[in-house]
């Protein structure tokens, strides 16, 4: 069960799970709580998994869910995000269905959704967190019972996201970042650091991949910083792997995260990462090994580490190899196997 199936890391993880689930272990059905179901709705259906798109008000959606869960003979309900936790808990109340809830970000949701998530976590047979830091967060902020929390790391397609072939050494260095253009990603820091890096590495170029409500303000900030000639706002793209293979360094400037897929994808493409130390990012990047972690908002550290990586080719090559090796531990097969174990455990816990 998920709130929407638009472009996003959590939605992509659900698609990968639907592709990989062993149908002898679990037969999946996806319930989407809004009509915003592209691009992942059709992609999930292409794997043979039905997608039931629900509409109407909150109570109407709960009633629809209760109907469909009964009609489809569902035994285990897995809520994929905070909003889905609330609906899944409401739809499963008074039934014998096993409930698995999820935590995929270190973020408060507002008083009402916070309260509903507290109730949902307490009623859960299993709580799936995508990093140890997220697990700690929901335990302390939402009162999630620690004994019911299990960590299942995100996964990526390691065949699609792979390092580039060797390139000429005289090309202009490119710094990339992938993410939605929303407040979470602290795009002001991205622009400010790009301006600072350009002063010290004049040939540097910048690529920001993603779209969102802050697109106009980011474009205005790029223009105000005098970066129009070297900073491309690429929008939402379906060739992210190719774009990453054309880069030399990856940034993540977020104020909060769960376990950022974009960082794993960049590492799989052999890119060193300079990222803010938020959420589970430190479980991906070990400072000085696959890249560097900085304090949120620390422009100077972001620029300083980036200058070092772009000017010291030997260090960049060493960190690039380490980044790829680290990314290889986040395989789809590993994630799918862990989720199958979650469903089996949840079902057995209900005496099935």
N, C-alpha and C positions, 0 to 999 in steps of 0.2 A: 504494500500500500504506500503510495507516494503522492505528494501534493500536486506535482506537475511533472511533465516530461519534456520540458524545454532544455536548451543547451546548458549543461552544467556538470560538474564533477560527480555529484551523487547520482544523477540520472544516468551518466555513462557507466558508473559502477553497477547499477541495476541491470543495464543492458548486457554487460559482460557476464553477470551472474546468470541471466536468463539463457544466454548462449551456452554457458558451460555446465549448467546443472544436469546431473545424471538423472534422467527421467525414471529410472528404476528406484531412485531414492526419493525424489519429490517431483510432483507435477505442478508447475507454477501457473498462477493466474495473477495478472497485475491489475490493481484497482487504482485509477488516477482520479484524484479528488477535484480536478478542474478540467476544463476543455482545452487547456494549454498543453497539448500533448505532442508537439513537434519540436525537434526531429526524432525524439527517441521512441515515441509511440509506434510509428510505422516500423522502425528498426527492431523493436521488441516483437511486434507481430510477425515480422519476417523470420524470426527464430521458431515460430510455431506456438508462441505463447499468446493467449487471448489478452487484450487490454480492454477493460471496462472503464469507460470515461463517465464520470458522475458529474451532475450539475445541480443547480438549485441552492437553497440556503443550507445552513449548517445542520439543522434538524432533518431536513429532507435528505441530505447526504448520509447521515447516520442511518436513517430508515432504509435507504437504498442499499447501504453496505450490509446491514443485517439481513436484508432479503437475499442479496447475491451470495453472501457467505454461506447461508443456509442452502440456497439452490445449487451452489457449486460444490457442496459437500466439503468445505474447507476445514482442515483439522488444525493447521498452524497459521496464524496471522503474523506477518512480519511487517511492522511499520518502519518505513525507511528513513524518515526525517522527523523533526520535532512536531511539525503540524500533523503529520500522519499518526504520531503516537497518540495524540488526543482523540482522533477519530477512531483509531483501532481499539483503544480502551473502551470508548463509549459503545462501539458496535459489538464488542465481545462480552460486555457485562452480562452476567447471568447465564452464560453459555459454558460449555465444557471445552471450548477451543483453547489451545495453547496460544499464548501471546508473547511474541518477541518484539521488543521496542529497540530503537536505535538512538545513538548520539553520535553526530558526525561533525560537530563544531563546538567551540568554546564560546557560547553566546547566550545571553538571556533573551527571552522571547516576549517580554511584557507580562504583566501580572496574571492575566487570565490563562494564557498558554503555559506560563511557568507553573501555575497551580495544577492545570490538567496534566502536564508532564510529570509532576510529582506523583499524582495519583496513578498515572500510567506506569511509571517505573516501579512503584510499589506493588502493582498488580501483575507485573511481568514474570513470566517463567524464566526468560533470558533477556538480558540487555546487551546489545551489541554496540561496542564503541570502536572507532576506527584508529584509535591510538591510545597509548597509556595515559597521555596527558588529558585527553577527552574523558577517559574513564575516571580519572581523579576529579575532573571538573564536575561531572554530573553527580558523583558521590557527594562532594562537598556543597555544591550549589543547589542541587535538586533532591538531595537525600536518597539517591539511588542505592539500593542494597548492594554492597560491594561483592557479596558472595554470588550474586546473579550476573555480574558483569563479566563479559568475555571480550577480549580484543581481537578483532579481525581486521588486519591492515588492508588498505586499498590495493588494487592491482592495476597493471597496465599491460597492453599488448607489446611484448618485448620484441616481436618481429617487426611490427610497424615502427615503433620508436627505437631506432638503432643509430649508432654513430655514423657520421658522414665519412666518405673517402677522404684521404689526405688532400688538403687544399694548398694553393700557393700562399707563401708567407707574406706577400706584399699587398694583400687585400686590406681594405679598411675594416677595422674590428667592428663587430655588431653585437650589441647588447639586446637581449629579448626578454619580454615578460608576457605571460599569458594569463588572462583573468577577466572576469566581468568588470565593467566600468562602474563600480559601486563604491560606497564609502569604506567598506571593509578593506579594500585593497590599498588605501592611502595613496592615491594617484598623485597627490601634491608632492609626496616624497619622491615618487618616480621622476617627476618633471624637475624638481629641484636638484636631485642627484645627477640627472642627465646633464643639466646645465653646469654643475660643478665638475663632472667628469670631462665634459667637452673642453673646459678651460685647461685641463692637464693632459688630455689626449685629444688634440684637435681633430683627428681623423675619425673619432668614434661616431658610430651611427646607432640608432635606437629603433626598436620595433615593439609596438604594443598591440597585442592580438586580443581581441575581445570586444564586446559591445555592452551597452547598458545605459542607464539613465543619465550618467555623468559624461557622456561622450562630448557634448557641446562645451561643457566647462573644461574638460581636459584639453580639447582642441584650443580653446582660448588661452589656457595656461601655457601650452606649447608655443603659441604665437607670441605671448607676452615674454617668454624666456628666450626668444630668438632662435628657436630650435626647428623651425619649419623645414629647413633644408636638410635636416639630418634625423628627424624623428617621424616615423610613419605610424599612423593609427590605422591598422589593417582591418579593423572590424572583426566580425565573426567569420572564422575560416574553417574549411574542412581539410586543409592541407597543413595542419599544425606541425606534423612530424617533419615535413619538408622544410618548413620555415625554421624550425629549431636546428635542423642540420646545417642551415646556412648561418647560424649564429656562433659566437665565440664564448659568450657568457650569459648566464640567466640571472635575473633579479626577481625577488618576491618582496614587495614592500608592505605587506598586509599588517593591519592592526590586530587581527585575530584570525585564527584558522582552526580546522580540525586536523586533517592530514591532507595537505595540498597535492592533488593529483598532478598539477602542472609542474611541481618540483620533481616528482618521480619521472615524469615524461622527459623533462629536460636532462636529468641525470642519465636516463637510458640512452639519450642521444649524445652522450659524452660531453655534456656541458658542466663546468664548475658552476656552483650556485652561490650567490650572496643573498641571504634572506634574513628577514626579521625573525627573531627568536620568539615565535608565538605558536601556541597550540602544540601539535605533534611534529612541527618542522624539525626540531632537534632530534627526533627519532629517525629522520631521513638524512640530515646533513650533520656530520661531525666537524666542528670548526677546525680548519687546518687540514682536513683529510679529503672531503668531497667539495669543499667550499668554505664559506665563512658565515657565521651567524652574528647578527648585530642587534642592538637594542631597537625596539620600535621607534621610528622617527629619527634615528641617528644618521643624518645625511653624511656627516663627515666620515664615519666609519664605512659607509656604503661606498663612497667615492674612493677612499684610501685603499680598501681591499680590491676594488675594481681596477684601479690603476696598477696595482701590483700584479694582478692576474693578466691584464692585457699587455704588460710590458715584459713580464718574465715568462717566456715561452716554455721553458722547461718545467716551471711550477704548474703552469696551466695544463700542460700535457699530463703531468703526474696526477693532478686532481681530476682531470677528465677521465683517466683510466679508472680511478677509484670510484668516481661517480657512476660509471657504467656497471662496475662490479657490484656496487651497493644496490642499484636499481634492479639487478637480476634476481634479488631476493623477494621482489614484489610481483611474482608471477600470477597470472589469472588462475592457473591450476591450483595454486596454494590457497588463494582466496575462496574459490569455489568449494574446495574440499573442506575448508574451515566452516563455511556457511552450511554445507550439508550436515556436518556434525552438529551444528547449532540446532537445525530443524529436527534431527533425530533425537537429540537430547530433550528438546522442548516437548516433543510428542510423547516420548517415554515418560517424561515427568508428569504428564496428565494421565498416565496409566493406560495409554493406547497399546 
